[in-house]
Amino acid sequence: MSEALRGPLSVISLSGGEDFTKQVDSYLKQWRSDGDTFIIEPVWPRFGTGEGKCLLHDSLRGHDVYIIADTFNHGVTYKMYGQTVPMSPDEHFADLKRLIGAIMGKANRVSVIMPMLYEGRQHKRSARESLDCAMALQELHNLGVANFITFDAHDARVQNAIPCSGFDNVHPTYQMIKALVKNYPDISLRHEDIMIVSPDEGGMSRCIYYSSVLGLDLGMFYKRRNYSVIVDGRNPIEAHEYLGKSVEGKDVIVVDDMISSGESMFEVAQQLKEKGAKRIFMFASFGLFCNGLSRFDEMYEKGVFDRIFTTNLTYRDPEVKKRDWYVEVNLCKYIALIIDTLNHDNSIAELLKPADRINRLLSKLPPEHRNQSNV
């Protein structure tokens, strides 16, 4: 690895991401001889009207700055007209622009690590509607952001809005598989014993990767929608139809980018159970749990699913970590590796292709728990 640094390293978190950023910082300090923190702490004053601004007490002239932005952190609140108000994604995005404005163009390079892409589900136009994600990316590009790093983008083609900027879409495949093996030492990853299933046609690409590196069969559900009706701005799903080989007697890994209310996942899991599936593990990069946890508790008690694995890339209600059905997959070290590599102006291509690490992990499994093609 080249030792030529792009500039002095600084890491900054938006409100609510301080604990996550401290974990990232601890890895960076272990790997470098500097010993001191790389974190820059901004100040976020707000007026009684809810208007805000960003203040920096440190000069970032010539620095290589990495901003960690969880725009979905609803655990942060502020006062507006005497009322306590949770921060919305729009307000976090406004703070991100305020922070870039406070840097004032003095940094050598500004990179934004936004694990869940702001407005990422609105990636294409299907009616007379705004293209919020594309506009947001263009706005940040115009403010001087050089690189965007996101995880499991709903549709990475949105990067076409900023063709002259760096845009990396990272997948936590290795970390998810590692967490499954750690929490279920008895798991067999032989194609006779386990399958990968996509809950919809849109998630097939990520599931194809899982099935390819693990050598497993792949199934899919497609969503049959009622296009004559619009409910809450969407055509309602009438049914999930399964396509693929039999799941009878097999464990199943259902892979998606996010879990919101969980209802789609529950319907998929119930159908898989009816078809004879054994254990059902749900992988999702982002656990949003927008409608609370009671429904998940209910479905877990009924045996509809066994475990939900999500990363710590977005804010989750602290209560979710206490649930028996939940497993947190920590990505702090991975992000620290990405930051360290980019700060040395090296390619992160190897970090984005985890096949070798997955194969090394599989080689440590008992022979009876792995496919021979993965040895």
C-alpha positions, -999 to 999 in steps of 0.1 A, spaced: 0 0 0 13 35 -9 20 57 21 12 89 2 -17 105 20 -43 126 1 -42 150 30 -46 151 68 -75 128 77 -107 142 93 -139 123 100 -172 142 108 -206 128 117 -240 143 113 -261 145 144 -269 111 159 -240 93 143 -214 101 170 -212 66 186 -208 50 152 -181 74 142 -162 69 174 -160 32 166 -147 40 131 -122 64 147 -110 37 171 -100 14 142 -83 42 124 -62 50 155 -52 14 159 -39 12 124 -20 45 124 7 58 146 -9 92 151 -27 81 182 -49 111 183 -86 112 172 -95 120 136 -129 132 146 -139 168 140 -170 178 161 -193 204 145 -218 225 165 -254 226 154 -272 256 169 -309 261 162 -332 291 165 -366 290 181 -382 288 146 -363 255 139 -338 272 115 -303 259 120 -267 263 110 -234 246 114 -203 259 131 -167 244 129 -141 254 154 -113 236 135 -97 246 102 -100 219 75 -77 236 50 -60 209 29 -77 180 48 -92 149 33 -127 150 49 -151 121 53 -186 129 64 -207 100 78 -243 109 71 -272 88 85 -301 109 71 -326 84 86 -317 90 122 -351 99 138 -336 95 173 -323 131 171 -347 159 182 -347 196 184 -370 224 197 -392 244 173 -417 269 186 -414 252 220 -422 217 207 -398 188 206 -395 176 170 -377 145 156 -353 152 127 -366 140 93 -344 129 64 -349 163 48 -335 181 79 -305 158 81 -298 165 44 -301 202 51 -275 198 79 -252 179 55 -253 209 32 -247 233 61 -216 213 71 -202 214 36 -209 251 36 -190 255 69 -160 238 54 -161 267 28 -142 248 1 -110 248 21 -107 210 23 -85 191 -2 -113 167 -8 -148 160 7 -163 126 6 -198 117 18 -204 82 33 -242 80 32 -250 43 41 -287 45 31 -291 68 2 -313 99 8 -345 95 -12 -329 64 -28 -362 47 -34 -372 76 -57 -347 67 -84 -367 69 -115 -398 88 -128 -430 68 -134 -454 98 -134 -452 136 -132 -431 135 -100 -398 148 -86 -366 129 -89 -354 138 -54 -324 114 -52 -309 126 -85 -314 162 -75 -298 157 -41 -267 140 -57 -264 169 -82 -267 194 -54 -239 178 -34 -217 175 -64 -222 212 -71 -212 219 -35 -179 202 -41 -183 166 -29 -158 144 -48 -169 109 -37 -202 93 -26 -201 60 -8 -234 43 -2 -246 8 8 -270 -15 -11 -286 13 -31 -322 6 -41 -310 12 -77 -274 22 -82 -282 36 -117 -291 69 -100 -254 76 -101 -259 85 -137 -271 119 -124 -235 127 -115 -214 110 -141 -182 129 -133 -182 122 -95 -171 91 -77 -199 68 -66 -194 35 -49 -222 12 -40 -211 -13 -13 -228 -45 -3 -224 -61 32 -226 -96 18 -195 -110 36 -204 -94 70 -240 -109 68 -227 -144 60 -201 -141 87 -228 -131 113 -250 -160 103 -222 -185 107 -212 -170 140 -247 -171 155 -256 -205 140 -225 -228 142 -247 -257 131 -257 -239 98 -251 -260 67 -244 -240 35 -247 -270 12 -271 -265 -16 -291 -295 -4 -298 -278 29 -303 -241 23 -316 -217 -4 -315 -180 -12 -349 -163 -18 -356 -128 -31 -388 -112 -18 -394 -94 -51 -380 -91 -86 -362 -58 -78 -339 -75 -53 -327 -103 -77 -293 -89 -84 -282 -89 -48 -296 -124 -43 -279 -137 -74 -246 -126 -59 -253 -145 -26 -264 -177 -46 -233 -175 -68 -207 -171 -41 -223 -197 -19 -232 -221 -47 -269 -222 -36 -302 -224 -55 -322 -192 -59 -359 -186 -56 -380 -155 -61 -413 -139 -52 -429 -114 -76 -454 -89 -64 -488 -89 -81 -501 -54 -78 -534 -38 -84 -526 -11 -109 -562 3 -110 -559 16 -74 -534 39 -57 -531 38 -19 -506 61 -1 -491 70 -35 -485 33 -45 -503 5 -62 -512 -20 -35 -497 -55 -35 -524 -81 -39 -502 -112 -35 -467 -126 -35 -462 -154 -60 -432 -178 -56 -410 -190 -84 -383 -215 -79 -373 -249 -66 -389 -266 -36 -379 -252 -2 -393 -282 17 -369 -293 45 -345 -265 38 -333 -234 57 -340 -202 37 -322 -169 36 -345 -140 25 -324 -111 13 -336 -75 9 -321 -40 11 -344 -28 39 -371 -38 63 -397 -10 68 -430 -22 83 -420 -58 77 -454 -69 62 -440 -80 28 -413 -100 46 -439 -116 68 -461 -127 39 -431 -141 21 -419 -160 53 -454 -174 59 -456 -187 23 -422 -203 27 -433 -220 59 -464 -233 42 -442 -248 15 -422 -267 42 -392 -244 48 -373 -251 81 -356 -220 95 -360 -186 79 -333 -160 82 -339 -124 70 -310 -103 58 -315 -66 53 -289 -39 51 -312 -14 68 -336 -22 96 -360 8 98 -389 -8 117 -411 22 108 -442 8 124 -426 -3 157 -416 -38 169 -448 -53 182 -457 -69 148 -422 -85 146 -426 -98 182 -459 -114 172 -446 -130 140 -415 -143 159 -437 -159 186 -458 -176 159 -426 -191 144 -429 -172 111 -392 -164 110 -362 -172 131 -338 -143 130 -335 -109 114 -300 -96 105 -295 -59 98 -264 -37 99 -257 -8 123 -255 16 93 -287 34 102 -304 43 135 -326 17 152 -347 21 182 -325 9 212 -353 -16 221 -347 -37 189 -312 -47 202 -329 -64 232 -351 -87 210 -342 -124 207 -351 -123 170 -326 -95 162 -289 -97 153 -268 -66 146 -241 -67 120 -214 -42 128 -200 -24 97 -177 1 116 -145 -17 108 -154 -20 71 -161 17 68 -128 25 86 -110 3 60 -127 22 32 -117 55 47 -81 45 54 -77 31 19 -91 62 1 -71 85 23 -39 68 10 -53 73 -25 -55 36 -32 -83 17 -49 -111 2 -29 -119 -23 -56 -108 -53 -35 -129 -41 -6 -159 -40 -29 -154 -76 -41 -157 -99 -10 -156 -132 -28 -122 -142 -16 -131 -134 20 -163 -153 17 -145 -184 4 -119 -182 32 -148 -181 57 -165 -211 40 -133 -231 40 -133 -229 78 -167 -247 80 -169 -284 87 -167 -303 53 -203 -316 58 -215 -280 60 -201 -266 28 -203 -272 -10 -172 -287 -25 -171 -259 -50 -163 -235 -22 -134 -255 -7 
